[in-house]
Amino acid sequence: MRITLKQLSIFKAIHNCGQISKAAKELHLSVPAVSMALRDLEDSLGSRLFERSSTGLTINDNGAVILPYANEMLSKGMELEHVFAQGNNIRGSIKVGCSKTTGNYVLSRKIPLFKMQHPSVDIKLVINNSLCIEQMVAEKELDLGFVDAKPGLKNLSQEPWLKDRLCIVTGCNNPLVTEAITSEILSQQLWVMDETISVSRLRNTQLLKSANITITQELSMNTMGAIKRAIGTGFGVSVLPLLAVEEEIIRGELVELALNHWDYSRHYWAIYRNDEPLTRLTREFLDFSVPTPAQ
């Protein structure tokens, strides 16, 4: 007889849900996988554990005998995992680099949470443009990087990390907020742009050009915070990632302007050297850093 914790967890889920399909959904498994696990458990015990009907499954006398044992074994399994997790705290140091957007609006929030879970880890965050971060990762100045373009250097690997959207935004007091927006109207506006020579700046300029928007008046600023405060006065417009302006839009301080056929995504990548395996700490941080839908 061979009984596994997985079989017992599936048995308990079926008991709680009353249906195999609902248990499968709860456990994020396929219906055939759940059915097979139940069948294997019943075969191992030599007994049926549920009575089947048109409405689902109801635990029978044999199942009622098994249930307290299943609860105890699953509880002990969780305790054992907790004991070993406590005894294998991640330690060490990691140097992470990222672009301004991901640094200010994603990782600055993620790093304190990671530190709370792993107090023995030291984390250093470097914020710079993507090209600089790519170079620093390649030259082993950083263990991990988050950039807004696939790396061009051959000794780097990349993983998709985050998808964002580029928005045309202005302050809530700008008269444009109540107008039907066209490329001609936007070409007449004061544009507040990032002065940094970066991939993002070049990409934004190209996208505006492809949308038949010609910048005739421009202000340049070197931080996103300054750009947001500038357009927040009600004068000027800008192109900014949703990550950077979502909170201001929710609060009503900034407004996204709707332009026909403007629908541009922005992808971010996690990068690391391909000539050496990721350490456990680096992999743990990379997995933890993936933004949740609410962020």
N, C-alpha and C positions, 0 to 999 in steps of 0.2 A: 504494500500500500504506500503510495506517494502522494501526499497532499501538500500543495503550495499555498503561500500567503496570497498569491494572485487569485487562485481559485476561491479562497475564502472571502477575499474582498469582493469578488464578483457575486458569490453566493449572497453576501450581505446586501449588496446593491440591489440584486433582484428582489430580495425580501422587502427592502425599503420601498422600491418603486412598484413592485407588483407586475412588472412587464419587462421582458428581455430588451425590447427596443429602448425603453426609458433608461434602463440600467446602462445600456451601451452608450447612450448619449451622455449620461452623467459621468461615465468613466472615460469618455473620449475613445471608445473602442468601436469596432464594427460589430454589427449584430451577429454575424457568423462566429466571430471570435468569442463573444460572450456565451453563445449557445454551446460551442465546443468545450469551453472551460467548465460549464455546468455539467455537461455530459461526462467529461473526464472525472470530475469530482464524484458524481453519482456512481460511475463505474468503479472508482477506487473504493468507495464505501459499500458498494453492492446494494444500494438502496436509492429509491426515489426520494427527493427532498421537497418537492412541490407537487401540488395537485393542479393540473392544467384544466382551464375552462375557457370559454369564449371571451371572458373579460380579462384574462391574464393568469397569473400564477399565485397560488396561496400556499404558504408553508404548511407542510403536513407534520405528523408526529415525529418522524425521523428528522426532519429539518429543525424542529423545535429542540431536539436533543443536541444537534450540532451547533445551533446559534450561540449559546453562551461560550462554547469552546472557541468558536470563530472570533467572537468579540475579544476574548482574552488573548488569543494568539496575535490578532492584529494589533491590539494595544501593546503587547510586549515587543512586537516588531518595531512599532513607532518609537518606543522607549529606547530600544537598541540603536536605532538610527540616530536618535538625539544624543545618546551617550558618545557615540563615535564622532558625531559632528562637533560636540564640545571638545573632544580630545584631538581633533584635527583642525583647529583654527588655522586659517590662512595667515601666514606671516610674510614679511618681506616688504619690498618697496617697488613702486612702479611709476614710470614717467610717461605721462599721456599728453599728446599734443592735439590741438583741434583748431578749426577755423573759428572766427569770431561768433558766428551765429550759434554753432553747436556748443561752444564754450560758455557763452553767456546765457543761453536759454535751455540747454539740455544738461550738459555735464556739470555745470555749477550747482544744479539741484540733485543730480545723481550721486556725486562724489560724497557729500556728507552722509547720505543714506548708506552707501557702501561702507564708509568708515564706521558708522554705528554698528553695522553687522560684523565688521572685521576690524576691531580696534587696534590690532597688532600690525596693520598694514599702513605704510606711509605712501601717500600719493602726491605727486607733483603734477600740476596742470600748467601747460604752456599754451597760450593762445596766440596765433599768428595766422598769416594767410596760408591757404592750402599748399601752395608750392613750397613754401618754407617748411611746413610741417612734413611734407613728403620727403624733402631732403634730409631733415633731421632724423626721421625714422630710418631712412636708408643708411645714414652714417652712424647709426646706433646711439644717437643722442637721446632718442625716445624709444620706448618699448612698443608703443601703440599710437596710431594716429587716426583722426576722424576728419575727412576732407570732402569737398564738394565736387570732386572729379576723380575718375579712375586714375591711378598713378601711372606715370609714364616711365618710371625707372624699372629696369628688368628684375632687380633683386627684391621687388615688393609684390606681395599678394594682397588681394582685396576681397572683402565680403560686403554685400549690400547691407546697409545699416538703417537708413532712414529715408523716407520720401516726404518732401514738403512741396508747397505750392508758392509761386511768386505772385505777389499782389501789387496792383497799382493803388496807392493809398494817399489820403490827404487828411487834413484836420476836419473835425466835425463842423466848424464854422465856415468852411470854404463854400462859396456859392455853387461850386461844381456838384456838391452833394445832391442838389435838387435838379440838376440838368441831365439831359440825355447825352451821354459821353460819346464823342467821336475822336478819331485820330487827329482831325483838324483842330478840334478844341484843345486836346492835350498838347499839341505842338505849340500852342500859344502860351503854355503855362511855364512857370518857373520850376525847374527840376532841381531837386536837392539830391545829390549823388555822392557815393563813396569816392573820396579822392584817391584811395589806395589803388595802385596798379595791381589788380588781382584777376583771377579767373572769373570771379563773381561780377566784377565791374565790367569786364569785357563781354560776358554773357548777357548781362542786363542791357547793355548798349546795343548789342546785336538784336535782341528780342524787340526792343523799341523800334529799331529800324525796320525789322520785318513786319511790324504792325503799322508801318507808314507814319511813325511818330518822329518828328525831327526836333531835336533839342536846340532851341535858339537862345534860351536863357538858362543859366546853370549856376548853382552854388555847390561847392565841394566841401565835404566835411569828413573827418577821418574816423568817426565812431557812429555806430548805429543809433546809440542813444541821442546823440546830437541831431542826427537826421530826423528822428521821430519828434524831438522837441521843436525842431524848426518847422516841420509841416503841421505840427499841432497848433501853431499860431493861427492857422487858417489860410496861410499863404504858402503856395508851393505844393508839389506832388513828388512822389518817389516810387521806386520799385523796391519792395522789401519782401523777404520770405515771411510766410504766415507765422512761422515759429516766433519771429521777432515782434510781430504786431498783434498777435491773437488776443492778448490780454487787454491791450488798448482798444481794440475793436469791440470786445465784449463790454468794456466799461463805457463805450460810446465816445471815447476821446479821439479815435481815428476812425475813418470810414473807408472801406474798400470800394473803389470805383469800378463799375461794370462796363467793360468794353467788349463789343462783339468779337468773337474768335480769339479772345485772350484767354488762354488756358495752358499755362506752362508749369510743368513740374520741375522740381529740383531734387536731385538724388545725392545722398551722402554715403560715403564708403568708409568702412573700417580698414585700415591698412597696417601691415606688419611685414617683417623681413621673411622671405621664403627660404632662407638658408639655415634656419634654426627653428625648432618646434616652439610653439607657444608654451610658456610656463603655465602651471596650474593657476597662479595668481592672475596672469594676463588673460587667460581664457575665462576665468570667473568674472573678471571686471568687464570683459567684452560682452559676455552674456547678460550681465546685470545692467549694462549701459543702454540696452535696447529700450527706446522710449515706449511707455505704455500708451494705449489709445487716448487716455485722458490728458496726456502731456502734449 
